[in-house]
Amino acid sequence: MQNNDAVHEAHETSCRKSHHPEQTKKNLTTRLNRIEGQIRGIKGMIEKDVYCDDIITQLSATQSALNSVAKILLEGHLKGCVVDRLSEGDTEVLDELVVTIQKLMKK
């Protein structure tokens, strides 16, 4: 049980909040809802034994949609969080950004 507490505490201290404009949040939520529907559709295609190539096409479209969400978030992060932290003298944000970009490029 104490292990879960340590994980929760680490999560609490490492969590920071972003401040996206309401229109951006609405846009992201709409995109994610659409992606969620695509995923459900893909699951249904698998259950119905749809031709593999058709499923792969849908997976590709879904991955592109996820990449679009990531691009929007990255742009907001750069223009907001990163700029703010740099202006406060926090250059550690650059190392964090490099790791984040590396994660995105693995896909």
DSSP file with accessible surface (Angstrom, degrees, kcal/mol):
  #  RESIDUE AA STRUCTURE BP1 BP2  ACC     N-H-->O    O-->H-N    N-H-->O    O-->H-N    TCO  KAPPA ALPHA  PHI   PSI    X-CA   Y-CA   Z-CA
    1    1 A M     >        0   0  179      0, 0.0     4,-1.6     0, 0.0     3,-0.3   0.000 360.0 360.0 360.0 -38.2    0.0    0.0    0.0
    2    2 A Q  H  >  +     0   0  163      1,-0.2     4,-2.3     2,-0.2     5,-0.2   0.853 360.0  61.0 -65.0 -31.8    2.8    2.4    0.8
    3    3 A N  H  > S+     0   0  127      1,-0.2     4,-2.2     2,-0.2    -1,-0.2   0.911 103.8  49.5 -59.7 -42.8    4.2    1.8   -2.7
    4    4 A N  H  > S+     0   0  113     -3,-0.3     4,-2.7     1,-0.2    -1,-0.2   0.881 108.9  53.0 -63.5 -38.7    1.0    3.3   -4.2
    5    5 A D  H  X S+     0   0   94     -4,-1.6     4,-2.9     2,-0.2    -2,-0.2   0.909 108.8  49.4 -62.9 -41.2    1.2    6.2   -1.8
    6    6 A A  H  X S+     0   0   54     -4,-2.3     4,-2.7     2,-0.2    -2,-0.2   0.909 112.1  48.1 -65.2 -40.6    4.8    6.9   -3.0
    7    7 A V  H  X S+     0   0   92     -4,-2.2     4,-2.5     2,-0.2    -2,-0.2   0.935 113.4  47.6 -64.8 -43.9    3.6    6.7   -6.7
    8    8 A H  H  X S+     0   0  110     -4,-2.7     4,-2.6     2,-0.2    -2,-0.2   0.925 112.7  48.9 -63.3 -43.0    0.7    9.0   -5.9
    9    9 A E  H  X S+     0   0  132     -4,-2.9     4,-2.3     2,-0.2     5,-0.2   0.920 111.4  48.9 -64.3 -42.4    3.0   11.5   -4.1
   10   10 A A  H  X S+     0   0   55     -4,-2.7     4,-1.9     1,-0.2    -1,-0.2   0.912 111.6  50.6 -62.7 -38.8    5.5   11.4   -6.9
   11   11 A H  H  X S+     0   0  109     -4,-2.5     4,-1.4     1,-0.2    -2,-0.2   0.925 108.9  51.8 -64.5 -44.1    2.7   12.0   -9.4
   12   12 A E  H  < S+     0   0  116     -4,-2.6     3,-0.2     1,-0.2    -2,-0.2   0.911 113.3  43.2 -58.6 -45.2    1.4   14.9   -7.3
   13   13 A T  H  < S+     0   0  112     -4,-2.3    -1,-0.2     1,-0.2    -2,-0.2   0.795 115.9  47.7 -76.2 -25.6    4.8   16.7   -7.2
   14   14 A S  H  < S+     0   0   71     -4,-1.9     2,-0.3    -5,-0.2    -1,-0.2   0.618  90.5  99.6 -89.6 -13.0    5.6   16.1  -10.9
   15   15 A C     <  +     0   0   63     -4,-1.4     2,-0.3    -3,-0.2    -4,-0.0  -0.594  46.7 176.1 -78.9 132.0    2.2   17.2  -12.2
   16   16 A R        -     0   0  153     -2,-0.3     2,-0.4     0, 0.0    -2,-0.0  -0.900  25.1-122.6-125.0 159.6    2.0   20.7  -13.5
   17   17 A K        -     0   0  177     -2,-0.3     2,-0.3     2,-0.0    -2,-0.0  -0.813  14.2-148.6-105.9 143.9   -1.0   22.3  -15.1
   18   18 A S        -     0   0   59     -2,-0.4     2,-0.5     2,-0.0    59,-0.0  -0.693   9.9-140.7-100.2 163.2   -1.3   23.8  -18.6
   19   19 A H        +     0   0  167     -2,-0.3     3,-0.0     2,-0.0    -2,-0.0  -0.748  25.4 177.1-128.8  82.4   -3.5   26.6  -19.3
   20   20 A H        -     0   0   41     -2,-0.5     5,-0.0     1,-0.1    53,-0.0  -0.666  36.7-106.5 -85.6 141.5   -5.1   26.1  -22.7
   21   21 A P     >  -     0   0   84      0, 0.0     4,-2.4     0, 0.0     3,-0.4  -0.290  33.8-110.9 -59.4 152.1   -7.6   28.6  -24.0
   22   22 A E  H  > S+     0   0  140      1,-0.2     4,-2.6     2,-0.2     5,-0.2   0.869 118.3  54.9 -56.4 -38.7  -11.2   27.3  -23.9
   23   23 A Q  H  > S+     0   0  134      2,-0.2     4,-2.5     1,-0.2    -1,-0.2   0.901 108.4  48.7 -64.3 -38.3  -11.3   27.2  -27.7
   24   24 A T  H  > S+     0   0   42     -3,-0.4     4,-3.0     2,-0.2     5,-0.2   0.928 111.3  49.5 -66.5 -44.2   -8.2   25.0  -27.8
   25   25 A K  H  X S+     0   0   92     -4,-2.4     4,-2.9     2,-0.2    -2,-0.2   0.922 111.9  48.9 -59.5 -43.2   -9.6   22.7  -25.1
   26   26 A K  H  X S+     0   0  135     -4,-2.6     4,-2.6    -5,-0.2    -2,-0.2   0.926 112.0  48.7 -63.2 -43.9  -12.9   22.4  -27.1
   27   27 A N  H  X S+     0   0   59     -4,-2.5     4,-2.5     2,-0.2    -2,-0.2   0.937 113.8  46.0 -60.4 -47.7  -10.9   21.6  -30.3
   28   28 A L  H  X S+     0   0   14     -4,-3.0     4,-2.8     2,-0.2    -2,-0.2   0.918 112.7  50.0 -63.5 -42.8   -8.8   19.0  -28.6
   29   29 A T  H  X S+     0   0   74     -4,-2.9     4,-2.6    -5,-0.2    -2,-0.2   0.921 110.8  49.6 -63.3 -42.5  -11.8   17.4  -26.9
   30   30 A T  H  X S+     0   0   63     -4,-2.6     4,-2.1     2,-0.2    -2,-0.2   0.931 112.8  47.3 -61.3 -45.5  -13.7   17.3  -30.2
   31   31 A R  H  X S+     0   0   76     -4,-2.5     4,-2.4     1,-0.2    -2,-0.2   0.920 113.0  48.3 -62.6 -43.7  -10.7   15.7  -31.9
   32   32 A L  H  X S+     0   0   77     -4,-2.8     4,-2.8     2,-0.2    -2,-0.2   0.873 109.3  52.9 -67.5 -35.8  -10.2   13.1  -29.1
   33   33 A N  H  X S+     0   0   91     -4,-2.6     4,-2.1     2,-0.2    -1,-0.2   0.909 110.2  48.6 -63.1 -40.2  -13.9   12.3  -29.1
   34   34 A R  H  X S+     0   0  151     -4,-2.1     4,-2.3     2,-0.2    -2,-0.2   0.919 111.8  49.1 -65.0 -42.9  -13.7   11.6  -32.9
   35   35 A I  H  X S+     0   0   11     -4,-2.4     4,-2.7     2,-0.2    -2,-0.2   0.914 107.8  54.5 -62.7 -41.3  -10.6    9.5  -32.3
   36   36 A E  H  X S+     0   0  103     -4,-2.8     4,-2.3     1,-0.2    -1,-0.2   0.919 108.9  48.6 -59.2 -41.0  -12.4    7.6  -29.6
   37   37 A G  H  X S+     0   0   27     -4,-2.1     4,-2.4     1,-0.2    -1,-0.2   0.894 109.3  52.8 -65.0 -39.5  -15.1    6.8  -32.1
   38   38 A Q  H  X S+     0   0   46     -4,-2.3     4,-2.5     2,-0.2    -2,-0.2   0.914 108.6  50.2 -61.7 -42.7  -12.6    5.7  -34.7
   39   39 A I  H  X S+     0   0   85     -4,-2.7     4,-2.7     2,-0.2    -2,-0.2   0.926 110.3  49.1 -62.4 -44.6  -11.1    3.3  -32.1
   40   40 A R  H  X S+     0   0  148     -4,-2.3     4,-2.3     1,-0.2    -1,-0.2   0.904 111.1  51.4 -61.2 -39.2  -14.5    1.8  -31.3
   41   41 A G  H  X S+     0   0   38     -4,-2.4     4,-2.2     2,-0.2    -2,-0.2   0.910 109.2  49.4 -64.0 -41.0  -15.0    1.5  -35.1
   42   42 A I  H  X S+     0   0   11     -4,-2.5     4,-2.4     2,-0.2    -2,-0.2   0.922 109.3  52.2 -64.1 -42.4  -11.7   -0.4  -35.5
   43   43 A K  H  X S+     0   0  132     -4,-2.7     4,-2.4     1,-0.2    -2,-0.2   0.931 110.1  49.0 -59.5 -42.8  -12.6   -2.7  -32.6
   44   44 A G  H  X S+     0   0   16     -4,-2.3     4,-1.8     1,-0.2    -1,-0.2   0.878 107.9  54.3 -63.7 -37.9  -15.9   -3.4  -34.3
   45   45 A M  H  <>S+     0   0   38     -4,-2.2     5,-2.7     2,-0.2    -1,-0.2   0.915 109.3  47.9 -62.3 -41.6  -14.1   -4.1  -37.6
   46   46 A I  H ><5S+     0   0   97     -4,-2.4     3,-1.7     1,-0.2    -2,-0.2   0.932 110.5  51.2 -64.9 -43.8  -11.9   -6.6  -35.9
   47   47 A E  H 3<5S+     0   0  131     -4,-2.4    -1,-0.2     1,-0.3    -2,-0.2   0.820 111.7  48.2 -62.9 -29.7  -14.9   -8.3  -34.3
   48   48 A K  T 3<5S-     0   0  167     -4,-1.8    -1,-0.3    -5,-0.2    -2,-0.2   0.296 113.1-118.7 -94.5   9.6  -16.6   -8.5  -37.7
   49   49 A D  T < 5 -     0   0  148     -3,-1.7    -3,-0.2     1,-0.1     3,-0.1   0.858  45.0-177.2  56.5  41.0  -13.5  -10.0  -39.4
   50   50 A V      < -     0   0   47     -5,-2.7    -1,-0.1     1,-0.1     5,-0.1  -0.345  42.7 -76.9 -66.5 150.7  -13.2   -7.0  -41.8
   51   51 A Y    >>  -     0   0  162      1,-0.1     4,-1.6     3,-0.1     3,-0.8  -0.188  41.9-125.8 -52.6 132.3  -10.4   -7.3  -44.3
   52   52 A C  H 3> S+     0   0   92      1,-0.3     4,-2.8     2,-0.2     5,-0.2   0.861 106.6  56.4 -52.2 -43.8   -7.0   -6.6  -42.7
   53   53 A D  H 3> S+     0   0   90      1,-0.2     4,-2.2     2,-0.2    -1,-0.3   0.886 105.6  51.9 -61.5 -36.3   -6.0   -3.9  -45.2
   54   54 A D  H <> S+     0   0   80     -3,-0.8     4,-1.8     2,-0.2    -1,-0.2   0.894 110.6  48.1 -66.8 -38.1   -9.2   -1.9  -44.4
   55   55 A I  H  X S+     0   0   18     -4,-1.6     4,-2.6     2,-0.2    -2,-0.2   0.927 110.0  51.8 -67.0 -43.3   -8.5   -2.1  -40.7
   56   56 A I  H  X S+     0   0  100     -4,-2.8     4,-2.5     1,-0.2    -2,-0.2   0.900 107.1  53.9 -61.4 -38.9   -4.9   -1.0  -41.3
   57   57 A T  H  X S+     0   0   73     -4,-2.2     4,-2.1     1,-0.2    -1,-0.2   0.925 110.2  46.6 -60.6 -43.3   -6.2    2.0  -43.3
   58   58 A Q  H  X S+     0   0   75     -4,-1.8     4,-2.3     2,-0.2    -2,-0.2   0.883 110.5  52.7 -67.7 -37.7   -8.4    3.0  -40.4
   59   59 A L  H  X S+     0   0   85     -4,-2.6     4,-2.6     2,-0.2    -2,-0.2   0.914 108.6  50.9 -61.9 -41.1   -5.5    2.6  -37.9
   60   60 A S  H  X S+     0   0   73     -4,-2.5     4,-2.3     2,-0.2    -2,-0.2   0.915 109.9  49.1 -62.8 -43.6   -3.4    4.8  -40.1
   61   61 A A  H  X S+     0   0   42     -4,-2.1     4,-2.1     1,-0.2    -1,-0.2   0.904 111.8  49.6 -62.9 -39.9   -6.1    7.5  -40.2
   62   62 A T  H  X S+     0   0    4     -4,-2.3     4,-2.5     2,-0.2    -2,-0.2   0.909 109.0  51.4 -67.0 -41.0   -6.5    7.3  -36.4
   63   63 A Q  H  X S+     0   0   78     -4,-2.6     4,-2.5     1,-0.2    -2,-0.2   0.915 109.1  51.4 -63.2 -39.9   -2.7    7.6  -35.9
   64   64 A S  H  X S+     0   0   66     -4,-2.3     4,-2.0     1,-0.2    -1,-0.2   0.901 109.1  50.6 -62.1 -40.5   -2.7   10.7  -38.1
   65   65 A A  H  X S+     0   0   26     -4,-2.1     4,-1.8     2,-0.2    -2,-0.2   0.907 110.5  49.0 -65.0 -40.6   -5.5   12.2  -36.0
   66   66 A L  H  X S+     0   0   69     -4,-2.5     4,-2.5     1,-0.2    -2,-0.2   0.906 108.7  53.8 -64.3 -40.1   -3.5   11.5  -32.8
   67   67 A N  H  X S+     0   0   56     -4,-2.5     4,-2.4     1,-0.2    -1,-0.2   0.879 105.5  54.0 -61.7 -37.3   -0.5   13.1  -34.4
   68   68 A S  H  X S+     0   0   43     -4,-2.0     4,-2.1     2,-0.2    -1,-0.2   0.906 108.2  49.0 -63.6 -40.9   -2.6   16.2  -35.1
   69   69 A V  H  X S+     0   0    9     -4,-1.8     4,-2.5     1,-0.2    -2,-0.2   0.934 110.8  50.8 -62.5 -44.4   -3.6   16.4  -31.4
   70   70 A A  H  X S+     0   0   23     -4,-2.5     4,-3.0     1,-0.2    -2,-0.2   0.901 108.7  51.8 -61.5 -40.2    0.0   16.0  -30.4
   71   71 A K  H  X S+     0   0  145     -4,-2.4     4,-2.5     2,-0.2    -1,-0.2   0.908 109.7  48.9 -63.2 -42.7    1.1   18.8  -32.8
   72   72 A I  H  X S+     0   0   36     -4,-2.1     4,-2.3     2,-0.2    -2,-0.2   0.936 114.3  45.9 -62.4 -45.4   -1.6   21.2  -31.3
   73   73 A L  H  X S+     0   0   70     -4,-2.5     4,-2.6     2,-0.2    -2,-0.2   0.913 112.2  50.8 -64.9 -40.9   -0.4   20.4  -27.8
   74   74 A L  H  X S+     0   0   40     -4,-3.0     4,-2.9     2,-0.2     5,-0.2   0.925 109.9  49.9 -63.7 -43.0    3.2   20.8  -28.7
   75   75 A E  H  X S+     0   0   98     -4,-2.5     4,-2.7     1,-0.2     5,-0.2   0.939 113.1  46.2 -61.0 -45.7    2.6   24.1  -30.3
   76   76 A G  H  X>S+     0   0   29     -4,-2.3     4,-1.9     1,-0.2     5,-0.5   0.891 112.1  52.0 -62.6 -38.8    0.7   25.3  -27.2
   77   77 A H  I  <>S+     0   0   39     -4,-2.6     5,-3.0     3,-0.2     6,-0.4   0.930 112.5  44.9 -63.9 -45.3    3.4   23.9  -24.9
   78   78 A L  I  <>S+     0   0   69     -4,-2.9     5,-1.1     1,-0.2    -2,-0.2   0.943 118.4  41.7 -63.6 -48.0    6.2   25.8  -26.8
   79   79 A K  I  <5S+     0   0  144     -4,-2.7    -1,-0.2    -5,-0.2    -2,-0.2   0.711 132.1  20.1 -75.8 -21.0    4.3   29.1  -27.0
   80   80 A G  I  X5S+     0   0   24     -4,-1.9     4,-2.9    -5,-0.2     5,-0.2   0.728 128.4  27.7-109.5 -80.7    3.0   28.9  -23.5
   81   81 A C  I  ><S+     0   0   36     -5,-0.5     4,-2.7     1,-0.2     5,-0.2   0.888 124.0  44.9 -56.4 -49.9    4.7   26.7  -20.9
   82   82 A V  I  ><S+     0   0    7     -5,-3.0     4,-2.7     2,-0.2     5,-0.2   0.945 115.3  46.7 -65.9 -47.2    8.2   26.7  -22.5
   83   83 A V  H  ><S+     0   0   78     -5,-1.1     4,-2.5    -6,-0.4    -2,-0.2   0.932 114.2  49.2 -59.8 -45.1    8.3   30.5  -23.1
   84   84 A D  H  X S+     0   0   90     -4,-2.9     4,-1.2     1,-0.2    -2,-0.2   0.935 113.0  45.5 -60.8 -47.2    7.0   31.1  -19.6
   85   85 A R  H  <>S+     0   0   30     -4,-2.7     5,-2.8    -5,-0.2    -1,-0.2   0.886 112.5  50.9 -67.4 -37.3    9.5   28.9  -17.9
   86   86 A L  H ><5S+     0   0   69     -4,-2.7     3,-1.9     1,-0.2    -1,-0.2   0.915 107.3  53.6 -64.6 -40.2   12.4   30.3  -20.0
   87   87 A S  H 3<5S+     0   0   95     -4,-2.5    -1,-0.2     1,-0.3    -2,-0.2   0.772 106.1  54.1 -66.5 -22.2   11.4   33.8  -19.1
   88   88 A E  T 3<5S-     0   0  149     -4,-1.2    -1,-0.3    -3,-0.2    -2,-0.2   0.376 124.7-106.7 -87.3   0.9   11.5   32.7  -15.4
   89   89 A G  T < 5S+     0   0   57     -3,-1.9     2,-1.3     1,-0.2    -3,-0.2   0.566  74.6 141.2  86.8   9.0   15.1   31.5  -16.0
   90   90 A D    > < +     0   0   48     -5,-2.8     3,-0.8     1,-0.2    -1,-0.2  -0.673  16.2 166.9 -88.4  90.1   14.1   27.8  -15.9
   91   91 A T  T >>  +     0   0   97     -2,-1.3     3,-1.7     1,-0.2     4,-0.6   0.610  61.5  84.7 -81.0  -9.3   16.3   26.3  -18.6
   92   92 A E  H 3> S+     0   0  132      1,-0.3     4,-1.9     2,-0.2     3,-0.4   0.787  75.4  73.6 -60.2 -24.9   15.6   22.8  -17.4
   93   93 A V  H <> S+     0   0    0     -3,-0.8     4,-2.5     1,-0.2    -1,-0.3   0.811  87.7  60.9 -61.4 -27.2   12.5   23.0  -19.6
   94   94 A L  H <> S+     0   0   77     -3,-1.7     4,-2.3     2,-0.2    -1,-0.2   0.916 103.8  47.7 -67.6 -41.4   14.7   22.7  -22.7
   95   95 A D  H  X S+     0   0  115     -4,-0.6     4,-2.0    -3,-0.4    -2,-0.2   0.913 112.5  50.3 -63.0 -41.8   15.9   19.2  -21.5
   96   96 A E  H  X S+     0   0   49     -4,-1.9     4,-2.4     1,-0.2    -2,-0.2   0.911 109.4  51.6 -61.0 -41.8   12.3   18.3  -20.9
   97   97 A L  H  X S+     0   0   20     -4,-2.5     4,-2.8     2,-0.2     5,-0.2   0.901 106.2  53.4 -64.6 -40.8   11.3   19.5  -24.3
   98   98 A V  H  X S+     0   0   77     -4,-2.3     4,-2.5     1,-0.2    -1,-0.2   0.936 110.4  47.7 -60.0 -44.5   14.0   17.4  -26.0
   99   99 A V  H  X S+     0   0   69     -4,-2.0     4,-2.3     2,-0.2    -2,-0.2   0.927 111.4  51.1 -63.0 -42.9   12.7   14.3  -24.2
  100  100 A T  H  X S+     0   0   46     -4,-2.4     4,-2.1     1,-0.2    -2,-0.2   0.931 110.8  47.4 -61.1 -45.1    9.2   15.1  -25.2
  101  101 A I  H  X S+     0   0   62     -4,-2.8     4,-2.3     1,-0.2    -1,-0.2   0.909 109.7  54.1 -64.9 -39.1   10.1   15.6  -28.9
  102  102 A Q  H  X S+     0   0  112     -4,-2.5     4,-1.0    -5,-0.2    -1,-0.2   0.914 107.5  51.0 -61.2 -40.1   12.1   12.3  -28.8
  103  103 A K  H >< S+     0   0  120     -4,-2.3     3,-0.6     1,-0.2     4,-0.4   0.919 111.0  48.1 -62.1 -42.6    9.0   10.5  -27.5
  104  104 A L  H >< S+     0   0   52     -4,-2.1     3,-1.0     1,-0.2    -1,-0.2   0.859 108.0  54.8 -66.7 -34.7    6.9   12.0  -30.3
  105  105 A M  H 3< S+     0   0  146     -4,-2.3    -1,-0.2     1,-0.2    -2,-0.2   0.669  91.8  72.6 -78.1 -12.8    9.4   11.0  -33.0
  106  106 A K  T <<        0   0  174     -4,-1.0    -1,-0.2    -3,-0.6    -2,-0.2   0.756 360.0 360.0 -67.8 -22.3    9.4    7.4  -31.9
  107  107 A K    <         0   0  163     -3,-1.0    -3,-0.0    -4,-0.4    -4,-0.0  -0.268 360.0 360.0 -75.8 360.0    6.0    7.0  -33.5
